[in-house]
Each structure stands twice: as C-alpha cells, then as structure tokens.
Amino acid sequence: MITGVLLAVIAGLLLGLYALPEKFTKDFEFENTWSMFFAINTFVVPNIAAFLLIDGFSDVLSAIPNNVLIGMVVSSILWGIGAMMWGKAINYIGLSLGFSIFIGTIILVGSLIPFFVGGIPKTNVFLTILGGLVVVLIGVMANGKAGILRHKDEQKEAIDTKKGGSMVTGITIAIVGGLLATGFSFANSYGAEIIDNASQAQGNASWKSAIAVMYVIYMSGGVAIAIYFIQQLTAKKLWGKFKTPHLGKNILLTTIMGVFNFAASVVFAYAAFKLGKELGGSVGYAIFNTACVVTAIVSGLITKEWVNASSKAKNSLYLGLSCMVIGIIIIAYSNTLT
C-alpha cells in the first residue's frame, strides 16, 4: 500500500512540474507551444516508449477485446475534448477559478468512476474516501479564491471582460470539461486489468503494462487535441511562428514537457495497480491529481508568482494547500481499511 501511495505522489509531482519548461520557450504564442507539446506528448513519446520497452507490443494491442478497446478510445477522446474545454473556460472566468472548478470536478467525479466499474467498497472505506475528497475540494476552492485575490492584488481582471465572457458560461464550460476529462479515469479502470494480462502473457512486467494502457489513452485523446490546435493555429494565423531561430530549443523544452507528462500518467497507472484492484483507480487518482495541484502551487511560490500577493491571498492559498495535504492523508488511510 505504501509503495502505491508513494508512486501516486511521485506521479503527481511529475505532472505538477511538467509545464515549467513552457516558461522558457521563445517566439512562440500559447498555441504554438502547447500544440507542439501535445503533438510530442500524445503521438511521439507513447510510440517510442511502447515499441521500445514493451515486448510483443503489437500482440498486446491485438489481444485487447474490441469492446474494451472501443470503450477506452471513446472515453479517451472525451478526455481530450475536456482538456481543451478547460482552455476555453479560462477565457471566460480566469485561470485560477477555471482551474479550481475543472480540477475539482476531475478529482471528485474521476475518483468515484472506478467504483462504477469495479463496485463500491465497504461502507467505512467508501465514507473515508468521500470524507477525504470533501477536504481536498475545500482546498481546491480555497486555492481558487487565493488566485482570484492575487489577480486583484496585481490589478488585473479575474475575468477577461474583453472577450465578452460570462461567469455562468465559463463555469458551465469548466464543469462540463472536467466531467469529460474524467474519461481518463474510466479508460484506465476499464482496460488496465485486461491490458496487464495481455502484456504479462508476452513476458512483460506490470510497470510496462502501464505504458500500454497510457498508449491507448494518449493516442486516442491526442486526436481530439490535434483537431483543436490545427483549427486554432489556422484561425489565428500562427503557423508562421514555428519559423524561428529558437525552434530547436523550443522542441527540446516541449519534449521534456511531453516526457514528464507521459511518465506521470504511466507512474499513476502503475500506482493504481500497486494499490489494488478494489481501490487503486479511485485512491490513486485522487492522490495523483491532488499531489499535482499541490506541486504546481508550490512551484509557483518558489518561482515568485505570489510575491506581490496580499497576506489575505496567501493565507487562503496556505489554507488550500493544508486541506489538500490532509485530504490526501485521509484518502490514503482508506486503503488500510480494506
């Protein structure tokens, strides 16, 4: 159990840090950086990792039943659409509030989805997990409030009124996006055991099975993401931005982002396996996403993103971080009650 929890935390650390290199790209707009990242992250890295590290990978894929594969592909595409909707939501309600609502929805719903796939655990375990989730969500909302206060302290609008967005529209997009993004949790819970059996039949260790699971999820979700960014790059006439003397450096930075992001998901999938069939997907998923948010916030503190924030904003941030850490501990404890 301890190994599974530690792996879930490590996965969250990797996911919380993966976006840092984005700050150092040059001559790129947002769409250029993130389209390159997603291209490498969802298509290049998974193929290299799967075919290089997994023995008989083609046979592993062919051994997945059609109904399982279709279920994983569809839910993964929904995950990709959800991730893009979050990008739209922040145009209406700002980054802090948009991120809080989006990730809060993911943690709450995504952590419960495995129960619908594998069944609800004992009452005391289930209630403990729910209690931990409530504490985590309080922390997420406190972080969102802290972010809004920080924007006001820096004399910036928390909502981008220039784009004519409305609060209701932005919140709706963030919630729907978060719901769709939980397709990641469903795909992992739905196909993990079957893919693990197929992978082990080829003589692979279980950690390699996690790569195979993420291969299906990332390749499928990448289709929706690619369509979105092709449309954005074309509409905003940003294809020419790729012609820059800094292209090589930008490719290196986005590759590092892609490797970290994919590795985070693989480590999470293996953590869920180590935590056990009954609670791995739910407990692991909650710890994974919570650790990611905590890491991202702490890295923001280290890089002085909060240097101009008021004490009120910082206190709300610290309250949020404390609640999320306590929530992780409660959720992890639930795994000892089985």
Phi, psi and omega per residue, in radians:
M1 nan -0.792 -3.115
I2 -1.050 -0.718 3.124
T3 -1.055 -0.755 3.137
G4 -1.103 -0.751 3.126
V5 -1.113 -0.791 3.131
L6 -1.083 -0.706 3.118
L7 -1.136 -0.687 3.110
A8 -1.116 -0.691 3.095
V9 -1.147 -0.762 3.115
I10 -1.061 -0.731 3.106
A11 -1.054 -0.728 3.101
G12 -1.125 -0.658 3.088
L13 -1.079 -0.787 3.140
L14 -1.088 -0.757 -3.116
L15 -1.214 -0.594 3.130
G16 -1.238 -0.382 -3.088
L17 -1.778 -0.229 -2.956
Y18 -1.065 -0.508 -3.053
A19 -1.461 -0.127 -3.089
L20 -0.975 -0.750 -3.132
P21 -1.029 -0.352 -3.130
E22 -1.044 -0.477 -3.111
K23 -1.209 -0.258 -3.022
F24 -1.909 0.062 3.055
T25 -1.258 2.677 -3.096
K26 -2.238 2.545 3.085
D27 1.149 0.222 3.131
F28 -1.888 2.481 2.919
E29 -1.476 2.990 3.129
F30 -0.896 -0.818 -3.079
E31 -1.130 -0.608 3.124
N32 -1.161 -0.848 -3.116
T33 -1.087 -0.849 -3.030
W34 -1.356 -0.504 3.050
S35 -1.188 -0.702 3.093
M36 -1.147 -0.742 3.112
F37 -1.029 -0.887 -3.088
F38 -1.132 -0.613 3.101
A39 -1.074 -0.778 3.125
I40 -1.236 -0.732 -3.047
N41 -1.193 -0.719 -3.031
T42 -1.702 -0.312 -3.105
F43 -2.077 -0.779 -3.051
V44 -1.368 -1.004 -3.074
V45 -1.034 -0.829 -3.137
P46 -1.035 -0.695 -3.136
N47 -1.176 -0.758 3.126
I48 -1.098 -0.821 -3.097
A49 -1.125 -0.790 -3.059
A50 -1.192 -0.873 -3.059
F51 -1.345 -0.370 3.125
L52 -1.497 -0.618 -2.988
L53 -1.817 -0.424 -3.055
I54 -1.740 2.106 3.091
D55 -1.247 2.319 3.121
G56 1.059 0.701 -3.049
F57 -1.066 -0.671 3.118
S58 -1.053 -0.665 3.110
D59 -1.215 -0.599 3.096
V60 -1.088 -0.804 3.129
L61 -1.097 -0.760 -3.104
S62 -1.193 -0.342 -3.129
A63 -1.446 -0.182 3.133
I64 -1.315 2.149 3.109
P65 -0.987 2.542 -3.080
N66 -0.997 -0.719 -3.107
N67 -1.149 -0.631 3.108
V68 -1.214 -0.773 -3.130
L69 -1.094 -0.761 3.136
I70 -1.106 -0.736 3.115
G71 -1.072 -0.731 3.126
M72 -1.178 -0.742 -3.115
V73 -1.116 -0.829 -3.111
V74 -1.099 -0.823 -3.127
S75 -1.171 -0.534 3.107
S76 -1.249 -0.647 3.059
I77 -1.105 -0.699 3.087
L78 -1.088 -0.676 3.067
W79 -1.030 -0.783 3.127
G80 -1.090 -0.732 3.108
I81 -1.115 -0.714 3.140
G82 -1.079 -0.721 3.126
A83 -1.082 -0.669 3.124
M84 -1.249 -0.580 3.121
M85 -1.156 -0.573 3.074
W86 -1.062 -0.704 3.097
G87 -1.045 -0.624 3.095
K88 -1.258 -0.654 -3.073
A89 -1.075 -0.671 -3.081
I90 -1.213 -0.305 3.053
N91 -1.216 -0.409 -3.096
Y92 -1.698 -0.745 -2.984
I93 -2.120 0.134 3.100
G94 1.532 2.802 -3.055
L95 -1.141 -0.845 -3.020
S96 -1.111 -0.897 -3.138
L97 -1.183 -0.721 3.131
G98 -1.066 -0.770 -3.139
F99 -1.140 -0.729 -3.102
S100 -1.101 -0.809 -3.139
I101 -1.169 -0.753 -3.117
F102 -1.100 -0.931 -3.082
I103 -1.234 -0.549 3.084
G104 -1.104 -0.745 3.088
T105 -1.107 -0.737 3.141
I106 -1.082 -0.823 -3.106
I107 -1.122 -0.784 -3.090
L108 -1.184 -0.997 -3.054
V109 -1.297 -0.746 -3.104
G110 -1.106 -0.539 3.127
S111 -1.338 -0.362 -3.136
L112 -1.626 -0.394 -3.105
I113 -0.955 -0.789 -3.141
P114 -0.970 -0.460 3.125
F115 -1.190 -0.549 3.112
F116 -1.325 -0.393 3.116
V117 -1.507 -0.815 -3.048
G118 -1.871 -0.055 3.138
G119 1.768 2.680 -3.125
I120 -1.429 2.346 -3.134
P121 -1.303 -3.026 3.113
K122 -1.000 2.653 -3.040
T123 -0.970 -0.797 -3.096
N124 -1.132 -0.631 3.113
V125 -1.196 -0.814 -3.112
F126 -1.071 -0.776 -3.134
L127 -1.168 -0.614 3.097
T128 -1.130 -0.747 3.106
I129 -1.098 -0.772 3.120
L130 -1.074 -0.714 3.110
G131 -1.070 -0.764 3.102
G132 -1.095 -0.692 3.132
L133 -1.128 -0.688 3.113
V134 -1.073 -0.770 3.128
V135 -1.112 -0.730 3.107
V136 -1.068 -0.784 -3.110
L137 -1.146 -0.610 3.036
I138 -1.056 -0.725 3.105
G139 -1.118 -0.728 3.129
V140 -1.084 -0.764 3.133
M141 -1.157 -0.658 3.092
A142 -1.122 -0.659 3.086
N143 -1.142 -0.685 3.096
G144 -1.091 -0.742 3.095
K145 -1.097 -0.720 3.127
A146 -1.063 -0.716 3.137
G147 -1.134 -0.697 3.111
I148 -1.137 -0.747 3.108
L149 -1.097 -0.662 3.137
R150 -1.123 -0.726 3.118
H151 -1.056 -0.725 3.130
K152 -1.168 -0.659 3.109
D153 -1.105 -0.579 -3.134
E154 -1.571 0.159 3.085
Q155 1.036 0.737 3.054
K156 -2.073 2.677 3.119
E157 -1.302 2.320 3.082
A158 -1.283 -0.399 3.110
I159 -2.118 2.366 -3.109
D160 -1.403 1.542 -3.075
T161 -1.263 -0.344 -3.132
K162 -1.120 -0.451 -3.110
K163 -1.630 0.122 3.042
G164 1.162 0.431 -3.095
G165 -1.352 2.739 3.069
S166 -2.042 2.649 -3.131
M167 -1.060 -0.810 -3.097
V168 -1.072 -0.773 3.132
T169 -1.084 -0.799 -3.122
G170 -1.108 -0.765 3.131
I171 -1.120 -0.714 3.123
T172 -1.073 -0.787 3.125
I173 -1.086 -0.738 -3.126
A174 -1.114 -0.733 -3.136
I175 -1.184 -0.822 3.133
V176 -1.100 -0.723 3.100
G177 -1.068 -0.737 3.113
G178 -1.104 -0.706 3.108
L179 -1.092 -0.780 3.140
L180 -1.159 -0.638 -3.115
A181 -1.161 -0.326 3.082
T182 -1.243 -0.062 3.011
G183 -1.001 -0.487 3.076
F184 -1.038 -0.821 -3.133
S185 -1.120 -0.738 -3.138
F186 -1.122 -0.805 -3.117
A187 -1.040 -0.738 3.131
N188 -1.143 -0.793 -3.124
S189 -1.177 -0.640 -3.055
Y190 -1.264 -0.661 -3.016
G191 -1.928 -0.151 -3.009
A192 -1.020 -0.875 -3.060
E193 -1.144 -0.750 -3.120
I194 -1.149 -0.762 3.133
I195 -1.179 -0.635 3.103
D196 -1.084 -0.746 3.111
N197 -1.103 -0.743 3.136
A198 -1.163 -0.651 -3.139
S199 -1.216 -0.762 3.134
Q200 -1.163 -0.489 3.082
A201 -1.115 -0.407 3.094
Q202 -1.631 0.126 3.099
G203 1.490 0.298 -3.121
N204 -1.588 2.599 3.048
A205 -1.282 2.824 -3.069
S206 -1.118 -0.536 3.140
W207 -1.159 -0.461 3.072
K208 -1.305 -0.508 3.073
S209 -1.081 -0.621 3.123
A210 -1.075 -0.625 3.090
I211 -1.126 -0.724 -3.139
A212 -1.113 -0.700 3.110
V213 -1.093 -0.823 -3.121
M214 -1.198 -0.482 3.084
Y215 -1.034 -0.849 -3.135
V216 -1.100 -0.778 -3.097
I217 -1.136 -0.837 -3.068
Y218 -1.227 -0.745 -3.137
M219 -1.108 -0.676 -3.133
S220 -1.268 -0.860 3.128
G221 -1.099 -0.530 -3.129
G222 -1.087 -0.469 3.137
V223 -1.109 -0.846 3.136
A224 -1.114 -0.712 -3.127
I225 -1.147 -0.711 -3.129
A226 -1.101 -0.756 3.130
I227 -1.043 -0.751 -3.117
Y228 -1.088 -0.831 -3.065
F229 -1.285 -0.543 3.049
I230 -1.072 -0.746 3.124
Q231 -1.128 -0.755 -3.110
Q232 -1.171 -0.775 -3.141
L233 -1.109 -0.639 3.140
T234 -1.271 -0.811 -3.103
A235 -1.099 -0.648 -3.098
K236 -1.666 0.063 3.100
K237 0.932 0.939 -3.064
L238 -1.899 0.055 -3.130
W239 -1.057 -0.606 -3.126
G240 -1.148 -0.331 3.141
K241 -1.155 -0.344 3.136
F242 -1.248 -0.307 3.105
K243 -1.492 1.542 -3.099
T244 -2.506 2.587 3.083
P245 -1.072 -0.315 -3.100
H246 -1.653 0.220 -3.070
L247 -1.018 -0.782 -3.124
G248 -1.037 -0.798 3.119
K249 -1.115 -0.711 -3.128
N250 -1.149 -0.657 3.089
I251 -1.109 -0.739 3.130
L252 -1.082 -0.793 -3.120
L253 -1.129 -0.774 3.140
T254 -1.237 -0.470 3.054
T255 -1.179 -0.736 3.077
I256 -1.042 -0.745 3.086
M257 -1.040 -0.783 -3.110
G258 -1.120 -0.732 3.132
V259 -1.136 -0.787 3.136
F260 -1.081 -0.772 -3.105
N261 -1.131 -0.815 -3.132
F262 -1.166 -0.718 3.117
A263 -1.069 -0.669 3.120
A264 -1.042 -0.772 -3.128
S265 -1.196 -0.662 3.107
V266 -1.127 -0.788 3.127
V267 -1.110 -0.663 3.080
F268 -1.076 -0.815 -3.122
A269 -1.047 -0.692 3.109
Y270 -1.232 -0.615 3.089
A271 -1.092 -0.743 3.115
A272 -1.070 -0.659 3.101
F273 -1.132 -0.750 -3.109
K274 -1.227 -0.516 3.138
L275 -1.313 -0.269 3.077
G276 1.871 2.726 -3.071
K277 -1.097 -0.656 -3.011
E278 -1.235 -0.735 -3.033
L279 -2.138 -0.064 -3.043
G280 -0.957 -0.851 -3.092
G281 -1.168 -0.689 -3.089
S282 -1.374 -0.955 -3.133
V283 -1.103 -0.827 3.141
G284 -1.067 -0.711 -3.099
Y285 -1.165 -0.725 3.125
A286 -1.125 -0.804 3.135
I287 -1.125 -0.737 -3.136
F288 -0.992 -0.939 -3.085
N289 -1.246 -0.634 3.124
T290 -1.168 -0.774 3.108
A291 -1.081 -0.589 3.101
C292 -1.092 -0.831 -3.122
V293 -1.119 -0.784 3.135
V294 -1.044 -0.771 -3.140
T295 -1.092 -0.775 -3.133
A296 -1.079 -0.698 -3.134
I297 -1.215 -0.770 3.129
V298 -1.095 -0.702 3.112
S299 -1.120 -0.589 3.070
G300 -1.143 -0.651 3.080
L301 -1.150 -0.737 -3.119
I302 -1.137 -0.675 -3.125
T303 -1.501 0.215 3.016
K304 1.157 0.551 3.059
E305 -1.202 -0.399 -3.073
W306 -1.847 0.270 -3.043
V307 -1.111 -0.540 -3.112
N308 -1.735 0.106 -3.124
A309 -1.343 2.620 3.123
S310 -1.309 2.921 3.113
S311 -1.116 -0.558 3.110
K312 -1.118 -0.747 3.124
A313 -1.159 -0.754 -3.129
K314 -1.166 -0.668 3.114
N315 -1.107 -0.691 3.092
S316 -1.141 -0.656 3.102
L317 -1.127 -0.804 -3.129
Y318 -1.132 -0.640 3.069
L319 -1.084 -0.772 3.131
G320 -1.084 -0.791 3.127
L321 -1.079 -0.742 -3.135
S322 -1.092 -0.774 3.134
C323 -1.101 -0.690 -3.120
M324 -1.185 -0.687 3.104
V325 -1.153 -0.769 3.110
I326 -1.099 -0.700 3.109
G327 -1.072 -0.719 3.096
I328 -1.039 -0.787 -3.117
I329 -1.082 -0.749 3.130
I330 -1.105 -0.795 -3.138
I331 -1.115 -0.731 3.103
A332 -1.097 -0.680 -3.140
Y333 -1.075 -0.564 -3.122
S334 -1.023 -0.494 -3.112
N335 -1.229 -0.310 3.134
T336 -1.493 -0.154 -3.068
L337 -1.589 -0.096 -3.096
T338 -1.318 nan nan
